[in-house]
Amino acid sequence: MIEMTLELAEAVGMAALKKAAQIKRPMSVSIVDESGRLVFYSRMDGAGYFTFDTSRAKAMAAASFKRSTLEITQNKDLNPLLWYSLPSVVPAQALPSPGGLPIKKDGRVIGAIGLGGGSPEEDHDCAIAGAMVAGKQ
């Protein structure tokens, strides 16, 4: 059952972009459902060209691995073969770089958010701001 609705995805995405605007960093945001299918995307004026791709790939990684891409990045050395081979197995589909978070409902992943355009910390903070909206609905 798909629970990541357009309404929820848009609310999550816009909250993340509001945070990006507050820190004056043009970003792109992607929201995917639990299967990694794009539900919502938005790009702020001035966001870089590749931020669509990076935001979507971060969201897909968070949805697929059911954890934050910050956590994935911090633990990548525990399984280096996986992370070094991932780009050849699923090219341009999963980016284990900070800025992606799973979105959960009742303890189950229903989708994920990904941000691109800021520093790793900025992307992660904006993803948190967006994901917090999902927890309130």
TAVEN-V466481 format. One line per field, one symbol per residue. ss: DSSP state (H for helix, E for strand, L for the rest). A space follows every 10 residues. Layout:
ss = ???
This chain:
ss = LLLLLHHHHH HHHHHHHHHH HHLLLLLEEE EEELLLLEEE EEELLLLLLL HHHHHHHHHH HHHHHLLLHH HHHHLHHHHH HHHHHHHHHL LLLLLLLLLE EEEEELLEEE EEEEEELLLH HHHHHHHHHH HHHHHLL
